[in-house]
């Protein structure tokens, strides 16, 4: 085998895999395209909502309890026919009133103006004073309640689709018209978790133990070629920068902007589709599709290929540099009684194909089993686990989703503590 030919072919193969993965899971560079987002600068000021700088002890940075709703003071009975719809809506500075009414007096119809009665005006003004006090408290409470409602909806989505979604906090808002597509997205990200206490109707947003992340997709255009993205990621992690940091993150972002031609750092929100690269400050909470990690894994493989001196037989067979012997000892694979082989220990019913997989695994490092849903892949894995355990081996089962592990657990004939 020619090692240089193997490196070349494997590089081409994994570059293809990477291109497929990039096309399958495109990176979002406009925060408005995420399915859910909340700008923290827009949060209302209210005693039930506290946004604080997180501490290393607990990582807690936002707490919100559901604010109580107080009813609007009822208008006096003398105003019953003069108060219009929306009087109990705090968004109206003054209670809506009927300017004039038409009433019947005998055989005639008379138009009466609201302002025609000084006593009516006085009663309305006095009631509006009480309503104004209620409004000053209720307006921010209802604004905080809308935030609480949005978090409640978010909590439901995470419970339902948490395996595919994750909650992120970001800042270092980059705005740039760009050569490929407009960018309007935070550069510094951190994974966070949403906790709900149903007894107190309280939500908490808390940092996870994950490291800060550089949203490198912002720099995928050719005009950003040569930027030290890996060094920036290392600096982020070593300084453990947080999207809610003030001076430390400002200093770091200024350095990023200074590295880029015509780059600029501003303290506020940059205008969208900025003609030049602009980094601003505006923290945002958003929901994104959970990365599979495949692209990073493929990138690491591509980095290792030029340094490797040998490769697995399974890979060499894919690129045509090795032809494994697929012939199996003993019997035909058309055996109708696959469970009756003395050399194969199985805990569930099996067919000839499953026996064939086990025999291949006894001679090779890996076997790829694939097929459409409902063709018995989970049953096959369960049978393989039973065989390995019967031989005294340890088995590690991994999956992208916990749902797949639960389905497998129901198929396995022995208890699995880690599933």
N, C-alpha and C positions, 0 to 999 in steps of 0.2 A: 504493500500500500504506500502510495506517495503522500506524505503528510501535508505537503503544500497544496496538492489537489484537494485533499480532504478539507483543509481550512477554507479554501476558496469556495467549495461547494456548500459547506455548512454555513458560511457567512451569507451566501446568497439565499439559502433556505430560511435562515432566521431573520434576514432583512425582509423577506416576503411575509413571514409570520408577523413581524412588527407592523408592517404596512397594513395588513389585514386587521390587526387589533386597533390601530389608530383609526381606521375607517369605521370599525364597529362601535367604538366608544370615543367619539370626538370630545375634545376638551372644550368646555364653555369658557369664553373670554368676555362675555357680557353678563354681568350679574343679573340683569333684567330678564334673562332667559332661564334662570333657575325657577323651578316650580313653586318655590316659596322663599321669600326674603323679607327682612325687617331691618330698616335703618335705625340704629340706636340713637342717633342724634334727633330723631323725630319722636322719641318716647316722651309722653306727657310727664309733668311734675306732679307727683301725688305720693302721699304717705304710704300707700300700699305697694308702691313700686320703687325698688331701691337698686340702682346701678352703681356698683362699687368696683374698685380696682381689686382684682383677685390676689389672694395671698397664697404662698406655697403650702400653707397648712391645709387648706380645704379646696382651693381653686374656685370657690363660689364667687360669682360676679353679678348675678342678677336674681332678685327675689321679687315675686309679685303674688299678692293675695287678691282674691276676687273682691273688688270694692262693693260695699252695700249700696243699693239703689234707694234713694229717699224720694218719696212722692212730692210732687209740687204742691205748695199750699193752695187749698181750694179757694176759688174766687167767691166773693160775697154773693148772696142770692139775688141782690138787686142788679147784678151784672149778668144774670143767667142768659138773657137773650142778646147780650152784646159781646160776649167772648167767642172768638172764632177758634177753629181747629188749630192745634199746635200750641195751645196755651201752656201745656205741660212738657214742652220740648225745650230743654235748656239752650239749644242752639239759637233760639230766638231771644234777642236782647230784651225786647218788650213783648208782652203777651199780645198776640194778634187780636184785633177787635173789629167789630162790624161798624163801619163808618156811618152807615145810615140804614134805617129800616122803614118799610112801608106798612102801615097799619090801617085797619078799616075803622072809621068812626061814623056810625050810622050808615048812610048810603054813600059816603065819600071815602076816598083813600088819601091818607096823609103821610108824607115823608118826614121822618124824624131823624135829625142829625145827632150823632153821639155827643158832640161838643155843645149841643144846645142846652145841656143841663150841667151847671157848675157842680152840683152835688154828685152827679154821676162821675164827673172828671175827678173830683176829690177822692171818691171811694176807689176808683180805678188806680190812681196814683199811689194811694196808701197800700193797696194790695200789691202793686208792682214793686214797692220797696221790699216787702217780705219775699216776694218772688225773686228779686235780685240777690238777696242773701242766700236763698236756696240755690240759685243758679251758680253763684261763685264757688259753691262746694260741689255741686252735682256735675258741672261741666267737666272739670278734670277727672272726677270719679268715673264718669262714663267713657272718657277717652282712655283711661287706664283699663276699664272694663273691656273695651274693644281689643286692646293688646292681649288681655287675658283670654278673650275668646279666640283670638288667632293662635295663641299658644295651645289652647285646648284642642283646636282642630289639628295643629301640628302634632300634638301628642298622639292623637288618634292615627294619623298617617304613619308615624314612626312605629306604633304598635302593630299596624297592619303590614307595612312594607319595610320594617327596620333592617331586614337582611339585605335589601337592595339600596337603602338610603342612609345617609349620615348627615349630621348637623355640623355646620362649620361656622366659625367666627373669623372674620377677615378685616384687614385694614391695609393702608398703603394703596389707596385707590388709584389705579393706573388708567389714564384716559389717553387714547391715541387713535387717530384715524387709520393709520397703518397701511401697509401694502396689500395684505391679505384680507383682513376684515377688521372692522372697528373694535377696539378694546375698551372696556369699561368694567374693570374687575379688580378686587383687592389682590395685592401681591403676597401678603403675609397671611397665612391661614393657620388655624388651630382647630382641631376636632374638639367638640364639646358635647355634653349630654344634658338632656332635659329630664328632670325628675318632678313627679307630681305627687302631692300629698292630698288624697281625696278627703281626708278628715278635716283639714284646715283650708281646703280649696286653694292650695299654694303651689306655685311652680318655682323651681330653682334651676338655673343654668350653671353648670359646673364644668371646669376644664377636665379633660381626660389626661391620662399619663402620656399621651402621644406627644411627639416633638413638633415644634413649629414647622410649617411646610411652605416652601417657595412655590408659588403657582407658575411654574416654568413654561406652561403653555402660552403665556403672554409673549414669550420671546421665540416662537417657532418660525417666524419669518426670516428670510435670508439676510435681511438688513441687520439682524441682531447676531449674526454669526460671529463666533469668537468670544462672546461674553463668558466670563468665568462663573457659570451657573452653579457648578458643583461647589466652588469656593463660597458662593453666597449662601448655599444651603448649609454648608458646614458652619459658617459664621452665625447663621440663624440659630442653629442647634446649640453651638457652644455658648452663645450669649443667652440662650433660652428666651428669645424675644417674644413678647406677647402682643397681640393686636390692640390691646388696651393700654400698652405702655405709652408714655408721653415722650420725654426728652430722648430716651435711649432709642426708641423706634424712629423718632424724627431724624436723629443723627444718622442712623443706618440707611434710611430712605434717601436722605440727601446724598449719601455716598453712591447709591444706586443711580440716582438721577444724574450725578456728575460724571458717571462712567459712560453715559449715552450721549451721543451728539445732539445738541439742542435740548437736552433733558432739563426738566425744571421740577422743583419741589415747592408745593404751596401748602399752607396749613389747613385750608378748607377743602371744599369739594371742587374738583376740576370740572370744567365744562365738558360735556360729552363730545366725542369725535374731535378732540383737540388736534390741531394741525401738527403739533410737535409732542414728543413724549413728555407727559406731565404726571407727576405723582402727588396725590393729595391725601388728606386725612378725613375719613368718615367711616367709622366701624359699622359693619353690616353682618347680620346673622342670616344664613341661608342654608337651604337644603339641597344637597347634591347627590347624584348617583354615586354609590360607593365604588371606588376603583377596585378592579379585580386584581391588580398587581401583576398581571401578565406582561404588560408592556415593560415595566421595570425589570422583571425577571428575564425577559428576552434581551433587554439592553445589557444586562450583566453577562449573559451568555455570549453576546457579540463581543464584549470586552475581553472575555476569557479565551475565545477561540484562537486569536493570534499567538497566545502564550502556551496553549496546550500542546503536549507532546503525543498524546493518544486520546482516542475518543471511544465511547461505548459502541459495542457491536451493533446495537439497535439503531443508532444514528448512522453508522456507516452503511448499513443495509438500505436505509432510506435513500441515500445519495448514490447508491449503486457501486459501492466499493467493497461490499461484503455480501455473500450469498449464504445465509444460514441454512442448515439442513433441517427441513421441517418434517422429515420422516420420523415416525415414532415407533419404538419397540413394542412388539406384542399386539396382536389382534387388530381388528379393523375399527375405524372410528365410527362405523355404522352400527356399533354394538347397541342393541335395543335395551340391554339391562346394564346401564352404566354404573349403577351402584354396586354391582356384584364383582368389582375388581378387588382382589385381595391387597394389591399394592396402593390402593387409593381409599383413604378414609374420609367419608362424607357424612354430614349430619342431616342433609335434606335430600329430597329426590334430585336426581341429576340426569342430564343427557350426555351424549357422547362428546358434544362440543365442550362442556365443562370439564370433563375428564381430559380432553385434549389440552385445554388451557393449563391445567395443573401439571401435566407432563412437560409442557413447554417451560413452565416456570421452574421446574426442577433442573433444567439445563441452561436457562437464560436468566438475565438480570431483570427483565421486564417483559410484559405482554400488554398490548393495547387491545381493549375490548370496547367496541362501539356498536351502536345500533339505535334505531328510533325508539320512542317511548313504548312501553308495553311488551318489549321483546325479551325481558327476563334478566336485565343487567343487574338489578338489585338482588335478585335471587341468586345469581352467579356469585356476586361478591359475598353474600352470606354463606354460601357453600365453601368458598375459598377460605373465609375466616375460620369456619369449623374445621377444615382440613389442617390449616396452620396450627391452630390451638391443639388439635389432636396429636400433632407432631412435637408439641412442647415449645412452639415458637411464640414470640410476642408479635402483636399486630397493631399497627397504628393506622387508623382510618381518618382521612381528612376529606372535607367537602367545602365547597364555596358557600353552601347554605346549611343551616341547622335543620331545615325541613327534610333534606335528603338523609341526614343522619338519623332523624327520628323514624323515617320509613325503613331504613336499614335495620335499626334496632328492633323493630317489630318482626323482622325476618330472621334475625339471628337466633339460634337455638340455645345460646348460652348467655348469661348476664354480662352486659358490657357497662362497666362503671363510668367510663369516660364519655359515653354518648348521651 
